[in-house]
Amino acid sequence: MSVMLLAAPAFADNCSGEFVNVKGGTSNPVNVGAGKALFFAGDANSNTVTSTDTPYNGTGSCTGYVYEQDGKAYISDLCVRTTSNGDSWGVVGTYNPETKRGVWSALFGTGKLAKNMGSTGWFEVVADDEKKTSGKWGGNCIGVK
C-alpha cells in the first residue's frame, strides 16, 4: 500500500510591520451565555501601525471585547486607522492570549488602500501592560505594493 502526502501551499508574507495600541476605557462585565464579556475601546487616535514595505502607516482606534468562560479568554476587535494622506483601512482581528498570537482580515480601504479588502495575516503581542499593547504583524496584503 502506498501513501501519497499532499502539502498545502505555503504563502510567504508580502507585508509586515509593528503596532502599538494604547488602552482606553472598558465596560463593566456583562453576563453573556455561560461567560462574561468586557467591552473595550482604545484611546482615540493613539493606536499606530507602521510598515516599511506597505502603505500601512497610520493612526486610529480599536474597539472590541474580551469574552471569558471556564477560565479561558477570547478576544475580538475592530480597528480603523488613517494615513497622513487621509486614506483609511479597517481590520477585524481575533487574539488568543495563551499563545500571544492572533489573525486579522482587512474589511475595507479608501484611497490608495481601496484594493486591500481581503488582505489577511497574523499578529503577535510582544509587550502588554496596563497602558498599551505592542507587537509585530505580517500577512498577505492585496493591492498595496
N, C-alpha and C positions, 0 to 999 in steps of 0.2 A: 504494500500500500504506500503510495506516495502522498505527501502533503505539500500543498502549494501555499506559500505565505505571501500575502499581499500587504504592502505597506501603504499607508495613507500618504498622499503627497505632503511634503513639508514646505511651508511657505516662510521665507525669511522676512523679517521686519523690514519695511522700507521707510519707517519713520520712528523717531524716538525723541525723548526729552525728559524734562523734570517738571514736577508740580509742587506747589505749596498751597495748602488750604488752611486759612485762618478760621478758627472755630467761632461760631456766633451763639445764638440762643437755642434753647431746647424747650420742648413742651414737658408737661408733667406726664408720667407714664399713663398709657391708655390701655385698658384690657381689650385684647383682640383675640378671639378664639381661646385657645388654651395658653396663650402667652401674653406678653405686654409689648407695646410699641412706644418708642420715644421718637418724636419728630424733631428734626433739626434744620437750621438754616445757617449757612456760612456767613461770615461778616461781609457785607455787601462790597463788591468791587475790590476785595483784597485777596482773592484767590487767583493765583497765577499759574500759567503753563508756559514753558519755554521749550524751544526746539531749535537745533542748528541745521536740521535737514528738511524742515517743512515750514509753511507759514503759520503753524500753530504756536503763536506767541501772543498772549493776551491776558486780560484780567476779567474777572467776573465773580459769579457767586454760585454756590451749590446748595441744594436743599434735598432732604430725603428722610429716611427713617432707619432706626435700629429696631429689629424685632427679636425678642428673646423668648425662648421656650426651652424648658428642660435643660437649662444651663448652657445653651448654645445661642450665639448671636448671628443674625443675618442682617446685612446692611445693603441698602439700595439708595442711589442718589441720582439727581439730575443736575448737571452743571451747564451753564451758559456763559461763554466768555467772548470778549470783543477785542479785536486787534487795534493797534494805534491808528489804522486807516478806517476804522468803523465797521469792518467785516466781522460777523459773529458766527459761532458754531455752538451746537448743543450736543451733549453726550449723556447717555444713561450708563450707569455702572452698577455692578454688584461686587461685594467685597466679603471675603472670608477672614475674620480676624485671627483665626487659628493659623492660617498659612501666610498671612500678611500680603496675599495676592488677590487681585480682582480682575474683572474683564470690563471692557467698555465698548460701546457702539455709538457711532455718530448718527444723530437723528436728522440734523439739518445744518445748512451753512448758507451764508449770504456773501455777496461779492465774490472775491477770489476763492472763497471756501464753499461756493454753491454746489460744487460737484462732489462734496465729501460725504454725502449721505451714503450709508452702507459701510463706511470705514469701521474696522474693528481692531481690538487689541487687548493688551494686558496692562496692568499697573502693579507696582509693588511699593508698599509703605516701608520707608527706611527709618523714619523718625516719627514719633507720635507722643504728644504731651497734652496738657490741658489747654494750651493756646493754639497749637497748629499741628497739622499732619503734612508730612512731605515725603516725596519719593520719586521714582522714575517710572517711565512708561515706554511702550513700544507697540508696534502693530503694523497692519496693512492699511495704509492710508490711500484712499482712492482720490484721484484728481487733484492732488495738492502739490505735485512736483512740476 
